[in-house]
């Protein structure tokens, strides 16, 4: 992940937190994987649906 992408992700998380939403470290790591192309959203949905 580039520094710029990481910065943008953390800005989005901070903005969401100001609106009352919170993210766990695990959720942030999942977002990083998706942004890095290591996982698709569809793969993530399949993963949580199989739990």
PDB file with SEQRES, HELIX, SHEET and CRYST1 records, atoms N, CA, C and O in Angstrom:
SEQRES   1 A   51  UNK UNK UNK UNK UNK UNK UNK UNK UNK UNK UNK UNK UNK          
SEQRES   2 A   51  UNK UNK UNK UNK UNK UNK UNK UNK UNK UNK UNK UNK UNK          
SEQRES   3 A   51  UNK UNK UNK UNK UNK UNK UNK UNK UNK UNK UNK UNK UNK          
SEQRES   4 A   51  UNK UNK UNK UNK UNK UNK UNK UNK UNK UNK UNK UNK              
HELIX    1 AA1 UNK A    3  UNK A   18  1                                  16    
HELIX    2 AA2 UNK A   25  UNK A   36  1                                  12    
HELIX    3 AA3 UNK A   41  UNK A   49  1                                   9    
CRYST1    1.000    1.000    1.000  90.00  90.00  90.00 P 1           1          
ATOM      1  N   UNK A   1       0.853  -1.168   0.000  1.00  0.00           N  
ATOM      2  CA  UNK A   1       0.000   0.000   0.000  1.00  0.00           C  
ATOM      3  C   UNK A   1       0.898   1.230   0.000  1.00  0.00           C  
ATOM      4  O   UNK A   1       1.859   1.325   0.763  1.00  0.00           O  
ATOM      5  N   UNK A   2       0.563   2.151  -0.864  1.00  0.00           N  
ATOM      6  CA  UNK A   2       1.354   3.380  -0.901  1.00  0.00           C  
ATOM      7  C   UNK A   2       1.041   4.234   0.321  1.00  0.00           C  
ATOM      8  O   UNK A   2       0.002   4.082   0.963  1.00  0.00           O  
ATOM      9  N   UNK A   3       1.953   5.119   0.616  1.00  0.00           N  
ATOM     10  CA  UNK A   3       1.737   6.033   1.742  1.00  0.00           C  
ATOM     11  C   UNK A   3       0.492   6.885   1.507  1.00  0.00           C  
ATOM     12  O   UNK A   3      -0.260   7.167   2.440  1.00  0.00           O  
ATOM     13  N   UNK A   4       0.280   7.293   0.255  1.00  0.00           N  
ATOM     14  CA  UNK A   4      -0.874   8.128  -0.058  1.00  0.00           C  
ATOM     15  C   UNK A   4      -2.181   7.361   0.155  1.00  0.00           C  
ATOM     16  O   UNK A   4      -3.140   7.904   0.703  1.00  0.00           O  
ATOM     17  N   UNK A   5      -2.214   6.099  -0.278  1.00  0.00           N  
ATOM     18  CA  UNK A   5      -3.417   5.285  -0.094  1.00  0.00           C  
ATOM     19  C   UNK A   5      -3.678   5.065   1.383  1.00  0.00           C  
ATOM     20  O   UNK A   5      -4.819   5.162   1.833  1.00  0.00           O  
ATOM     21  N   UNK A   6      -2.632   4.770   2.143  1.00  0.00           N  
ATOM     22  CA  UNK A   6      -2.769   4.572   3.591  1.00  0.00           C  
ATOM     23  C   UNK A   6      -3.289   5.852   4.247  1.00  0.00           C  
ATOM     24  O   UNK A   6      -4.177   5.802   5.098  1.00  0.00           O  
ATOM     25  N   UNK A   7      -2.741   6.978   3.856  1.00  0.00           N  
ATOM     26  CA  UNK A   7      -3.170   8.270   4.399  1.00  0.00           C  
ATOM     27  C   UNK A   7      -4.654   8.505   4.095  1.00  0.00           C  
ATOM     28  O   UNK A   7      -5.420   8.906   4.971  1.00  0.00           O  
ATOM     29  N   UNK A   8      -5.046   8.248   2.844  1.00  0.00           N  
ATOM     30  CA  UNK A   8      -6.448   8.438   2.462  1.00  0.00           C  
ATOM     31  C   UNK A   8      -7.374   7.513   3.241  1.00  0.00           C  
ATOM     32  O   UNK A   8      -8.458   7.928   3.650  1.00  0.00           O  
ATOM     33  N   UNK A   9      -6.967   6.282   3.449  1.00  0.00           N  
ATOM     34  CA  UNK A   9      -7.775   5.344   4.236  1.00  0.00           C  
ATOM     35  C   UNK A   9      -7.941   5.858   5.656  1.00  0.00           C  
ATOM     36  O   UNK A   9      -9.051   5.862   6.188  1.00  0.00           O  
ATOM     37  N   UNK A  10      -6.860   6.287   6.266  1.00  0.00           N  
ATOM     38  CA  UNK A  10      -6.939   6.753   7.644  1.00  0.00           C  
ATOM     39  C   UNK A  10      -7.746   8.056   7.743  1.00  0.00           C  
ATOM     40  O   UNK A  10      -8.399   8.298   8.759  1.00  0.00           O  
ATOM     41  N   UNK A  11      -7.708   8.886   6.711  1.00  0.00           N  
ATOM     42  CA  UNK A  11      -8.544  10.087   6.683  1.00  0.00           C  
ATOM     43  C   UNK A  11     -10.017   9.694   6.636  1.00  0.00           C  
ATOM     44  O   UNK A  11     -10.848  10.296   7.317  1.00  0.00           O  
ATOM     45  N   UNK A  12     -10.337   8.676   5.825  1.00  0.00           N  
ATOM     46  CA  UNK A  12     -11.724   8.206   5.728  1.00  0.00           C  
ATOM     47  C   UNK A  12     -12.183   7.626   7.059  1.00  0.00           C  
ATOM     48  O   UNK A  12     -13.318   7.856   7.476  1.00  0.00           O  
ATOM     49  N   UNK A  13     -11.312   6.875   7.732  1.00  0.00           N  
ATOM     50  CA  UNK A  13     -11.645   6.302   9.042  1.00  0.00           C  
ATOM     51  C   UNK A  13     -11.877   7.424  10.051  1.00  0.00           C  
ATOM     52  O   UNK A  13     -12.837   7.381  10.820  1.00  0.00           O  
ATOM     53  N   UNK A  14     -11.005   8.418  10.050  1.00  0.00           N  
ATOM     54  CA  UNK A  14     -11.159   9.542  10.984  1.00  0.00           C  
ATOM     55  C   UNK A  14     -12.460  10.291  10.727  1.00  0.00           C  
ATOM     56  O   UNK A  14     -13.152  10.678  11.668  1.00  0.00           O  
ATOM     57  N   UNK A  15     -12.794  10.496   9.462  1.00  0.00           N  
ATOM     58  CA  UNK A  15     -14.028  11.179   9.114  1.00  0.00           C  
ATOM     59  C   UNK A  15     -15.245  10.382   9.578  1.00  0.00           C  
ATOM     60  O   UNK A  15     -16.198  10.950  10.113  1.00  0.00           O  
ATOM     61  N   UNK A  16     -15.211   9.063   9.371  1.00  0.00           N  
ATOM     62  CA  UNK A  16     -16.315   8.206   9.805  1.00  0.00           C  
ATOM     63  C   UNK A  16     -16.444   8.226  11.325  1.00  0.00           C  
ATOM     64  O   UNK A  16     -17.555   8.222  11.855  1.00  0.00           O  
ATOM     65  N   UNK A  17     -15.318   8.248  12.022  1.00  0.00           N  
ATOM     66  CA  UNK A  17     -15.358   8.286  13.490  1.00  0.00           C  
ATOM     67  C   UNK A  17     -15.989   9.585  13.985  1.00  0.00           C  
ATOM     68  O   UNK A  17     -16.694   9.589  14.994  1.00  0.00           O  
ATOM     69  N   UNK A  18     -15.739  10.679  13.284  1.00  0.00           N  
ATOM     70  CA  UNK A  18     -16.356  11.949  13.679  1.00  0.00           C  
ATOM     71  C   UNK A  18     -17.872  11.887  13.510  1.00  0.00           C  
ATOM     72  O   UNK A  18     -18.603  12.627  14.167  1.00  0.00           O  
ATOM     73  N   UNK A  19     -18.341  11.007  12.632  1.00  0.00           N  
ATOM     74  CA  UNK A  19     -19.778  10.831  12.414  1.00  0.00           C  
ATOM     75  C   UNK A  19     -20.371   9.770  13.340  1.00  0.00           C  
ATOM     76  O   UNK A  19     -21.560   9.462  13.257  1.00  0.00           O  
ATOM     77  N   UNK A  20     -19.535   9.212  14.227  1.00  0.00           N  
ATOM     78  CA  UNK A  20     -20.035   8.262  15.199  1.00  0.00           C  
ATOM     79  C   UNK A  20     -19.820   6.799  14.839  1.00  0.00           C  
ATOM     80  O   UNK A  20     -20.247   5.913  15.579  1.00  0.00           O  
ATOM     81  N   UNK A  21     -19.167   6.536  13.719  1.00  0.00           N  
ATOM     82  CA  UNK A  21     -18.866   5.153  13.333  1.00  0.00           C  
ATOM     83  C   UNK A  21     -17.468   4.805  13.818  1.00  0.00           C  
ATOM     84  O   UNK A  21     -16.592   5.668  13.873  1.00  0.00           O  
ATOM     85  N   UNK A  22     -17.261   3.561  14.165  1.00  0.00           N  
ATOM     86  CA  UNK A  22     -15.943   3.150  14.625  1.00  0.00           C  
ATOM     87  C   UNK A  22     -15.510   1.916  13.860  1.00  0.00           C  
ATOM     88  O   UNK A  22     -16.349   1.137  13.409  1.00  0.00           O  
ATOM     89  N   UNK A  23     -14.225   1.733  13.711  1.00  0.00           N  
ATOM     90  CA  UNK A  23     -13.650   0.600  13.007  1.00  0.00           C  
ATOM     91  C   UNK A  23     -12.644  -0.098  13.898  1.00  0.00           C  
ATOM     92  O   UNK A  23     -11.865   0.551  14.596  1.00  0.00           O  
ATOM     93  N   UNK A  24     -12.661  -1.423  13.874  1.00  0.00           N  
ATOM     94  CA  UNK A  24     -11.663  -2.188  14.614  1.00  0.00           C  
ATOM     95  C   UNK A  24     -10.392  -2.244  13.776  1.00  0.00           C  
ATOM     96  O   UNK A  24     -10.411  -1.945  12.582  1.00  0.00           O  
ATOM     97  N   UNK A  25      -9.302  -2.624  14.401  1.00  0.00           N  
ATOM     98  CA  UNK A  25      -8.047  -2.800  13.667  1.00  0.00           C  
ATOM     99  C   UNK A  25      -8.217  -3.882  12.608  1.00  0.00           C  
ATOM    100  O   UNK A  25      -7.645  -3.781  11.523  1.00  0.00           O  
ATOM    101  N   UNK A  26      -9.003  -4.923  12.915  1.00  0.00           N  
ATOM    102  CA  UNK A  26      -9.242  -5.993  11.951  1.00  0.00           C  
ATOM    103  C   UNK A  26      -9.967  -5.450  10.715  1.00  0.00           C  
ATOM    104  O   UNK A  26      -9.619  -5.803   9.588  1.00  0.00           O  
ATOM    105  N   UNK A  27     -10.957  -4.605  10.919  1.00  0.00           N  
ATOM    106  CA  UNK A  27     -11.687  -4.023   9.791  1.00  0.00           C  
ATOM    107  C   UNK A  27     -10.785  -3.145   8.933  1.00  0.00           C  
ATOM    108  O   UNK A  27     -10.905  -3.130   7.708  1.00  0.00           O  
ATOM    109  N   UNK A  28      -9.892  -2.422   9.573  1.00  0.00           N  
ATOM    110  CA  UNK A  28      -8.948  -1.585   8.828  1.00  0.00           C  
ATOM    111  C   UNK A  28      -7.996  -2.461   8.028  1.00  0.00           C  
ATOM    112  O   UNK A  28      -7.679  -2.142   6.882  1.00  0.00           O  
ATOM    113  N   UNK A  29      -7.537  -3.559   8.616  1.00  0.00           N  
ATOM    114  CA  UNK A  29      -6.650  -4.483   7.900  1.00  0.00           C  
ATOM    115  C   UNK A  29      -7.359  -5.108   6.700  1.00  0.00           C  
ATOM    116  O   UNK A  29      -6.743  -5.305   5.652  1.00  0.00           O  
ATOM    117  N   UNK A  30      -8.629  -5.418   6.841  1.00  0.00           N  
ATOM    118  CA  UNK A  30      -9.405  -5.959   5.716  1.00  0.00           C  
ATOM    119  C   UNK A  30      -9.496  -4.915   4.609  1.00  0.00           C  
ATOM    120  O   UNK A  30      -9.320  -5.239   3.434  1.00  0.00           O  
ATOM    121  N   UNK A  31      -9.768  -3.676   4.972  1.00  0.00           N  
ATOM    122  CA  UNK A  31      -9.832  -2.597   3.974  1.00  0.00           C  
ATOM    123  C   UNK A  31      -8.495  -2.453   3.259  1.00  0.00           C  
ATOM    124  O   UNK A  31      -8.457  -2.233   2.048  1.00  0.00           O  
ATOM    125  N   UNK A  32      -7.399  -2.575   4.001  1.00  0.00           N  
ATOM    126  CA  UNK A  32      -6.070  -2.496   3.392  1.00  0.00           C  
ATOM    127  C   UNK A  32      -5.874  -3.626   2.386  1.00  0.00           C  
ATOM    128  O   UNK A  32      -5.351  -3.399   1.295  1.00  0.00           O  
ATOM    129  N   UNK A  33      -6.289  -4.839   2.744  1.00  0.00           N  
ATOM    130  CA  UNK A  33      -6.159  -5.981   1.826  1.00  0.00           C  
ATOM    131  C   UNK A  33      -6.954  -5.743   0.550  1.00  0.00           C  
ATOM    132  O   UNK A  33      -6.481  -6.047  -0.545  1.00  0.00           O  
ATOM    133  N   UNK A  34      -8.152  -5.204   0.687  1.00  0.00           N  
ATOM    134  CA  UNK A  34      -8.991  -4.937  -0.484  1.00  0.00           C  
ATOM    135  C   UNK A  34      -8.343  -3.852  -1.349  1.00  0.00           C  
ATOM    136  O   UNK A  34      -8.279  -3.987  -2.571  1.00  0.00           O  
ATOM    137  N   UNK A  35      -7.870  -2.797  -0.725  1.00  0.00           N  
ATOM    138  CA  UNK A  35      -7.236  -1.714  -1.478  1.00  0.00           C  
ATOM    139  C   UNK A  35      -5.941  -2.161  -2.145  1.00  0.00           C  
ATOM    140  O   UNK A  35      -5.582  -1.651  -3.206  1.00  0.00           O  
ATOM    141  N   UNK A  36      -5.237  -3.112  -1.532  1.00  0.00           N  
ATOM    142  CA  UNK A  36      -3.989  -3.633  -2.103  1.00  0.00           C  
ATOM    143  C   UNK A  36      -4.233  -4.681  -3.180  1.00  0.00           C  
ATOM    144  O   UNK A  36      -3.299  -5.110  -3.858  1.00  0.00           O  
ATOM    145  N   UNK A  37      -5.484  -5.093  -3.336  1.00  0.00           N  
ATOM    146  CA  UNK A  37      -5.792  -6.104  -4.334  1.00  0.00           C  
ATOM    147  C   UNK A  37      -5.536  -7.525  -3.873  1.00  0.00           C  
ATOM    148  O   UNK A  37      -5.560  -8.455  -4.679  1.00  0.00           O  
ATOM    149  N   UNK A  38      -5.289  -7.702  -2.577  1.00  0.00           N  
ATOM    150  CA  UNK A  38      -5.056  -9.032  -2.022  1.00  0.00           C  
ATOM    151  C   UNK A  38      -6.358  -9.792  -1.813  1.00  0.00           C  
ATOM    152  O   UNK A  38      -6.347 -11.016  -1.683  1.00  0.00           O  
ATOM    153  N   UNK A  39      -7.473  -9.083  -1.780  1.00  0.00           N  
ATOM    154  CA  UNK A  39      -8.781  -9.674  -1.536  1.00  0.00           C  
ATOM    155  C   UNK A  39      -9.814  -8.795  -2.244  1.00  0.00           C  
ATOM    156  O   UNK A  39      -9.677  -7.572  -2.300  1.00  0.00           O  
ATOM    157  N   UNK A  40     -10.853  -9.446  -2.784  1.00  0.00           N  
ATOM    158  CA  UNK A  40     -11.940  -8.673  -3.373  1.00  0.00           C  
ATOM    159  C   UNK A  40     -13.057  -8.527  -2.341  1.00  0.00           C  
ATOM    160  O   UNK A  40     -13.093  -9.243  -1.341  1.00  0.00           O  
ATOM    161  N   UNK A  41     -13.938  -7.615  -2.593  1.00  0.00           N  
ATOM    162  CA  UNK A  41     -15.085  -7.448  -1.705  1.00  0.00           C  
ATOM    163  C   UNK A  41     -15.928  -8.718  -1.720  1.00  0.00           C  
ATOM    164  O   UNK A  41     -16.459  -9.135  -0.691  1.00  0.00           O  
ATOM    165  N   UNK A  42     -16.043  -9.325  -2.895  1.00  0.00           N  
ATOM    166  CA  UNK A  42     -16.813 -10.562  -3.015  1.00  0.00           C  
ATOM    167  C   UNK A  42     -16.209 -11.677  -2.154  1.00  0.00           C  
ATOM    168  O   UNK A  42     -16.935 -12.430  -1.505  1.00  0.00           O  
ATOM    169  N   UNK A  43     -14.879 -11.775  -2.153  1.00  0.00           N  
ATOM    170  CA  UNK A  43     -14.206 -12.780  -1.322  1.00  0.00           C  
ATOM    171  C   UNK A  43     -14.463 -12.516   0.161  1.00  0.00           C  
ATOM    172  O   UNK A  43     -14.678 -13.445   0.940  1.00  0.00           O  
ATOM    173  N   UNK A  44     -14.439 -11.241   0.537  1.00  0.00           N  
ATOM    174  CA  UNK A  44     -14.695 -10.900   1.932  1.00  0.00           C  
ATOM    175  C   UNK A  44     -16.117 -11.273   2.320  1.00  0.00           C  
ATOM    176  O   UNK A  44     -16.341 -11.835   3.391  1.00  0.00           O  
ATOM    177  N   UNK A  45     -17.080 -10.964   1.456  1.00  0.00           N  
ATOM    178  CA  UNK A  45     -18.470 -11.291   1.742  1.00  0.00           C  
ATOM    179  C   UNK A  45     -18.637 -12.813   1.870  1.00  0.00           C  
ATOM    180  O   UNK A  45     -19.322 -13.290   2.774  1.00  0.00           O  
ATOM    181  N   UNK A  46     -18.008 -13.568   0.964  1.00  0.00           N  
ATOM    182  CA  UNK A  46     -18.073 -15.033   1.055  1.00  0.00           C  
ATOM    183  C   UNK A  46     -17.499 -15.525   2.380  1.00  0.00           C  
ATOM    184  O   UNK A  46     -18.037 -16.436   3.010  1.00  0.00           O  
ATOM    185  N   UNK A  47     -16.392 -14.902   2.787  1.00  0.00           N  
ATOM    186  CA  UNK A  47     -15.744 -15.295   4.040  1.00  0.00           C  
ATOM    187  C   UNK A  47     -16.660 -15.076   5.240  1.00  0.00           C  
ATOM    188  O   UNK A  47     -16.783 -15.958   6.091  1.00  0.00           O  
ATOM    189  N   UNK A  48     -17.296 -13.928   5.320  1.00  0.00           N  
ATOM    190  CA  UNK A  48     -18.140 -13.671   6.480  1.00  0.00           C  
ATOM    191  C   UNK A  48     -19.436 -14.447   6.418  1.00  0.00           C  
ATOM    192  O   UNK A  48     -20.010 -14.766   7.459  1.00  0.00           O  
ATOM    193  N   UNK A  49     -19.913 -14.760   5.224  1.00  0.00           N  
ATOM    194  CA  UNK A  49     -21.135 -15.541   5.100  1.00  0.00           C  
ATOM    195  C   UNK A  49     -20.918 -17.008   5.485  1.00  0.00           C  
ATOM    196  O   UNK A  49     -21.863 -17.695   5.872  1.00  0.00           O  
ATOM    197  N   UNK A  50     -19.690 -17.481   5.381  1.00  0.00           N  
ATOM    198  CA  UNK A  50     -19.406 -18.873   5.693  1.00  0.00           C  
ATOM    199  C   UNK A  50     -19.112 -19.086   7.183  1.00  0.00           C  
ATOM    200  O   UNK A  50     -18.945 -20.224   7.621  1.00  0.00           O  
ATOM    201  N   UNK A  51     -19.050 -18.017   7.949  1.00  0.00           N  
ATOM    202  CA  UNK A  51     -18.769 -18.150   9.395  1.00  0.00           C  
ATOM    203  C   UNK A  51     -19.981 -18.575  10.155  1.00  0.00           C  
ATOM    204  O   UNK A  51     -19.921 -18.733  11.375  1.00  0.00           O  
TER     205      UNK A  51                                                      
END                                                                             
